Amino acid sequence: MATTQSSASQKIQELELQIRQLKEDAVLELKEKLISARRAVADLEHELEDLTGKAAPTGIIRIRARHESIADEDLKPRILEIFALNGKNGLNAKQIAEAVGQAPIRIRTFLKKYPKVLKRQGSGPGTKFFLP
């Protein structure tokens, strides 16, 4: 009975090892296909470049920039620091976001959640914020 359990567990280990090896082989095969596809695209771009005389666009165009996540407790001092440096004439959400390194929507939601942090003037796109 003990030998059948040990042989069964040994067989399970062998099968798990075989599964891992097959997965690794599949990943390597996909990577090779990706490399060959990229080479084919590069060849086609060079061919297009030769025919038109213009350089083909290279690289990936980023549609949206990623920003680090930041807690509200950390965001408030950063916003106040920006206003202390150059907020004399007021700033809109986009300007604050660029200075802090966050998305404008993040700044707007923060200011909606904490309306007493900054004084709001205007409405819509022309909204400017000032120190209270």
N, C-alpha and C positions, 0 to 999 in steps of 0.2 A: 504494500500500500504506500509506504514512504517512498519507495523507488519510483512508483508511477507518478506521485506528486512532484518529485524532484525532476523527473524527466519531462513532465508537463510544463513545469515552470521554466525549465531550460529551453524547451521548445518555444514557449511564449517569448522569452528573451531573444531568442534567435529571430523569431518573426518580427518583433519590435525593431531589432537592429536592421533587418531587411527592409522594413517600412521606412525607417529613417534614411537608409541609403537610397532607396527609390525616390524619396522626396528630394534629397540633395541632388540626385541626378536630374530630376525634372526641373529644378531651379537652375542648374547649370545649363541645361538645354534651352530654357527660355532666355537666359542671359545671352547665349550665343546667337539665338534668333534675333534678339534685340540689337546686338552689335551688327549683325549682317544687315538688318533693316536700316540702321543708321548709316551704314556705309553706302547702301543703295540710295538713300535720300541725298547724301553728300555727292554721290556721283551724278545724280539727276540735277542737283543744284549747279554743279560745275558745268554740266552740259547746257543747261539753261543760260548760265552766265556766258558761255562761249557763243551761243546763238544770238543773244540779245546785246551783249557787250556791257550789261549792267550787273553789278554785284547782287547776288541773291540775298535776301534777308537771312541773317543767322541768329541763332539764339531763340530763347523763348520769351515772349512778351508777357510780363506780369500784369495781370489785370488789377489785382488788389494787393496792397502791401500788408504784411502781417505785423502786428504790434504786440509787444509783450503785455501780458495781463497785469493789471495793477489794482490794488485794493483801494477803496474809497478813502481810507485813512491816509494812504500814501499819496493819493492824487491831490487832495486838498492843499497840502503844503507846497506841492510843485506848482499848482495853479497860482497860489498866492505869491510865490516867488517870482513867477513870470510877470504878474501884475506889478510887483514892487520894482522890477527892472524897467519895464517898458509898457505899462498899462495906463499911462497918464491920460491918453486920449481914448481909452477904451479899446477892447479887442472883441472880435466876433469868435464864434465857436471854432471856426476853421483855423484862425490864427493861434488860438490857445492850443488846439490839438497839435499843430505843427511844432510849436515851441515845447510842448510836453512830450511829444512822441507817441500820441495816441490817435485814434480815429475820431473825427468830429462827432460822430454819433455817440461815442462814449462820453465825450465832454457834455453834450446836450442832455443825455440821460442823467449824468451826475448832477448837473445844474437844476434839472427838474426835481430830482430827489432831494436836493439840498438848496432850496431857493434863497436862503439867507447868506450863502457864501459870497455871492456877487450880486450887485444891483443890475437889473435888466432894463434896457431902454430900447424901444422900438419893437417891431414885430416882424415875423417872417425872416427872410434872408438878411434883412438889414438890422437885425437885432445885435446890439452891442452890449457888452458887459463891462461894469466898472466896479471898483472896490466900494463897499458900502460906506 
